[in-house]
Amino acid sequence: MRLLKKYDVFISYAVEDKHTVAEQVYQQLIKRELDVFFLGRELQIGDSISGSIYEGLERSRYCIVILSPDYNRYWTSAEADEFRQREFIRRTKHIFPLWHNITFEEVSQRFPWLHDKYGMSTGSGFDRVGEELYKAIKEKKCKDNFKITMKGTAALAVAVLLAFLVSYTIRVVSPPVALPSNEVVMEAVNTHINNCEQKWDYSLKERRGIVEIPLDSVIKTFNFFIRLGPKDPHNEYKLSSDIIAKKRLLSLGFTLLDAPYKAYGMTSYVITRESGSYGMDDDSLFNYCYVFSNRDRVVPQIDTIIYKGTGEAAARISYTGYIRHVYEKLVFAPDSKLEKRKLQLMSFKPTEEFTFEMQKGKWVCTHVN
């Protein structure tokens, strides 16, 4: 019978990078006496590969994600998602990115959820990679162990205090046993969805009258701006040069290379433009304003429901079809070569957290994050 073992770190890698990178990283870390889960070293004849991966994920504190052009596969994405969920729930770091034969721009495009995380390149040499990873993991482990110790001390102090209070017959009110039901959570979610949809529909109706147009019209106009606009390398694949909008799209997990030809990740959509927006204004500015609207129904799903303390709980919801409307305004002044662009997203987040409070014996949604 194999003993259950805890690991400091799980190495997530594409099979193409096993011998060239993953084994090198593994050797560097075990040399520094870290406990490492590396699938190539854990399997025995007859073992279930998927089962072994699952056990490794469950028993590992952190994850080294080896990002390369081959990484974005089903299994590797599932491995990374496990630690992304831990980061979301615990609000702390669990992923250590390592870049191999890939640039920052490629990371931003292929793995937008990691575009804001600092990573190290294997080009620095595996000795340095091993040392830097070891220091980062060791430091994080020490911090987490300290927090666990403090929580344990606090828990002991609370237990002693409760025992003292009980000895003096002071009544201690127990928290409710039952969490918010799926029906209560989904009622709050659907109310939130309807409120947002109504607000966005009202915002669009407040604009000038809109007319439905074909995708070809948008592509032709977009290409017109690429030819005449500033020589910005991003113009080859982005509709907007607004840095906030770019970061917003990336944070939503949207691949900018798909715009506008994949209609912002929408499989079924309608395109409209503001009547009178196509042409020259009095100040000789060429204007073109249009909206991509998602025809697919947004589909919410309950990921987790957790108890947060006395009379408080939280539910994490993930969405399919979360980008609802994309409003784009292109402005070009041929004389001054001035180009302005405005991008407005009307979208849910891929995942949102709903906070519930117990009020008069019922769970009530009080906040959406």
N, C-alpha and C positions, 0 to 999 in steps of 0.2 A: 504493500500500500504506500503510495507516494505521499509524503508529508506536505501539508499546506505551507507555502512559503510566501513571505511578503517581499516585494521588490521596491527599490528606490525609484526605478525608472523603467519605462517600457519604450523600446525602440520601434518606431513605426516607419516602414520603408517600402518602396516598390521592389518587386522581386528582381528587377534589372539592376538595382543598386546594392543587392545583398553582399556580393563579394568585393565590390570596389569601394563601398563606403560603410555599410552597416557593420560588417565584421570588424573593420578597422576601428570604428567608434566603440564597439563592444569590448574589444581588447584593451583600448585605452581606459575605459571606465572600470573594468574588473581589476586592472592593474592598480587602480587607485582605491580598490576595496569597496566599490559600490555594488549593491545587489541589482543586477540588470536582467530584465526579461528580454531575451532575444530568441525568437521563434526557432531559428536554425539550431539552437543549442538545447531547446527544451523538449523537442519531440522525441518520442520513442516509437518503435514499430507498432502499428495498430492504433496509435492515438488519433483522435479527431482533430484535424487542423483548426476548424472553426471553434471547437470546444476549448482547445488549448489557448487560442487567442483570447477567447472570452475570459478564461481563468486569469490570464496574464493581465488583462485590462482591469479586472476586479481587484487584483492583488497589488497593483502598481500605484505609487503615489503620483508620479509625474510621467510625462511623455516627451521623448525627443522625436520631433517630426522631421524626417529627412526630405526636404523639398527638392524635387528635381523635375525635369520635363515628363518623367514617367509616373509621378506620384499620384496624380488625381484619378484613382480607380475606386471601385466599389468598396473593397475591403479596407484600403488605406483611409478612405473618407469616413468609414464607419468607426475606425480606430480613433481618428482625430476627433470625431463628433462626441465620443465618450468623454474626452477631457475638456472639450468646449463646453459641454453641459456642466461639468464640475466647476469650471471657471465662472459660468453664468450663475450658478446656484450659490457658490461659496464666495464669489467676488474676490478671488485670489488667483495667482498664477499657477498653472499646472502644465503648460506647454512651453517647450524650449525648441525654437525653430533652428534648423541647420540647413544652409543652402548648398546645393551641389549642382554645378553646371547650369545655374539659373540666375537671372539678374533681378534687381528690385522691381523693375517694370513688369517683368514676367510674373513675379510673385503677386503683384497687385492685380494682374489680369486673371491669372489661373486660380489664385487662392485669396480672394478679396477679404476674407475674414481674418487674414494674417497680415494685411498690408500695414497695420499700425504697430506690429510687434518687431522688435529688434532681433535680427538673426545673425548668425555667424556663418562665414563661407568656409567650405572645405579647402579652398585655395590657400588658406593660411597655414595648412599643414596639419596632419592628424595629431601630432604631439601637442600643438597649441590648442587645437580643437578639444582634445581630451581634457587638458588642464582647465580651460575656460568653462567647459560644461561641468566638470567636477566642482569647481568653485561655486558656480551658480546654483547647482543642485544641493551642494552641502550647505550653503548659506540659507537657501529656502527651507531645507529640511530642519535646520536648527531653529529657524523662526517658527515653523509649524509645531515643532516639538515643544517649544517654549509656550506657545498658545495652548497646546493640549494640556501641558502641566498646570498652567494658570487656570484653565477651565476645570481641571480635576480638583485643584485646591479650592476654587470657588464653589464647586459642587459639594465638596466635603464640608465647607463652612456653612453652606446653605442647609445641608442635611443635619448638621449639629444644631443650627438655629431652629429648624423645624422641630427637631426632637425636644428642644428646650421649650418651645412654644406649646407643643402638645402636652408636655408635662404640666403646664400651667392651664390646661384645658382651654386654650385659645383655639377657636374654630378656624381651620385652614380650608379655604374654598378651593376645591379641585377644578382644574380646567375641564371644559367639555370634552367628552370622549370622541364624539362624532365630528368629523371634518365636514366642510361644506359638500353636499352631494353633487354628483355630476350635473343633475338637473338645475340646481341653484347656480352652479358655475356657468353652464351654457346659457342660462337665461341672462346673466350679466354680460356675457360675451356677445350674445346676439343684440342686446340693447346697445352696447358699445358700437358694434358694427353698423347698426341702423342709424345711430346718431352721427357717426362719421360720414356715412354715405350721403345722408341728407345735407350735412354741412358742405360737403364737396360739390354735390349737385347744385346747391344754391349758389355757391361761389362761381361755378361755370355759367349758370343762367344769368348772373349779374354782369357777365361780359357781353360784348356786342353779339348780335345774332350769329350763330355758327352754322356752317354749311358742311355737309359730309363730302369728303374728297377721297380719291384713291391713293394708295401707298405710293404709286409711281410719281404722283405730283410732289409728295414730300421728298422723295429720293432725288428728283431732278433739282429741286430748290436747294437741297442740302449740297449736292454736287456743285451747284452754282456758287455757293458760298465757299466751298473748298478751293475752287479755281481763283476766285477773286479776293478771298480773305487773306489775312496775314499768314506767313509760312510757319504756322504752328504745327509741329509734328503730330500733336494730339488731334488735329482736325481730320486726320485720316480715318479716325474711327469714333470720335466723340461728337455729340450734338452740342454740348455746352462746354464753355471754357470757365464757367463759374466753379471755383475751387471748392466751395462749400457743397455745391450740388454734386460734384464728383465724389467727394468723401461720403456724402449721404447715400449715393448709389452704391458705392463700394461697401458701406456698412450694412446695406440691405442684402449683400451677397449677389449683386447684379453684375454680370460681366459686360463691361462697356464695349467690348468688341462686337457685341450683338446689336448695338444701336446704329441706325434705326431699323435695320433690316429684319431683326427679330422682334421688333415692336416692344422693347423693354421686357422681354420674357413673357409676353402675353401670347397665348395660342389662338385666342379669338378676340378681336378688337374692332373698334370703329374709329376712324380718323375724321376729325372735323377741323375746320379753320374758321377764324373770325371773318365775317363778311366785311369787305372793305379793307382787310389787312394786307392784301396782296397788291402791292403797287408802290408808288412814290408819294410821300407826304409833302407838305408845303416846304419843309426844310431840306428837301432832296434826299431824304432817308428812305431806303428801300426796306419795307416791313413785310414780315411773313409770320403769322402766328397760327399755331395749330395744336390740337390736343389728341393724344392717344388715350382711349378709354377702354378699359378691360371689360369684355363681355362675359368672361368666365366668372362664376360665382365664387366669392371668397369662402374658403372652407377652413373653419377653425378646428383644432384638435387639442384635447387636454393632454399635456405631457406629465405633469406632476401636480399633486395637491399636498401641501405641507403645513404643519402646525408651527406657528411662529412665536407663540407665547400666549399668555392668558387672554382669551377672547379675540385672538387674531390668527388668521391663516392666509396663505397665498396659493394661487394657482398659476402655473405657467402654461401659456397657450401658444401653440405654433400655428401658422397660417399657410395655406396654399393659395396662390393668386393674390398676394398681399399688395402688389402695386396696382392701384385702381385707375389713376389718371396721371398723365404726364403733359404739362403745358409748356410749350416751347415758343419763345419769341426770338426771331432773328432780325437784326437791324444792321444794314450796311450802307455806309456813305461813300460812294465812288470817288468823290473829290478828295476827301480827307483820308481815305483808306482806313476809316474808323469802323471797327466792327464791334457791336455789342450783342450779347446774347443773354437771355434770361430763361432759366429752367425752374419750374415749380413742380414738385412731386406731391401727389395726394396719395399717401400710402400708409398701410399698417407696417409695423416692424415684423420681421420674420417670426420673432417670438416676443410676447408681451407678458408681463406679470400683473395679475389682478389681486389686489389686497382686499380681504374680507374681515369684517369685525362683527362680533356677536352683539346684537342690539335687541333687547326685549325678547331674548330667547330665539332669535332668528339670525342667520348669517346674512350680512348686507355688504355688497361691494362698495368700497369707499374710495378706491384709487386704482388707476391703470397706469403702469409704467412701461 
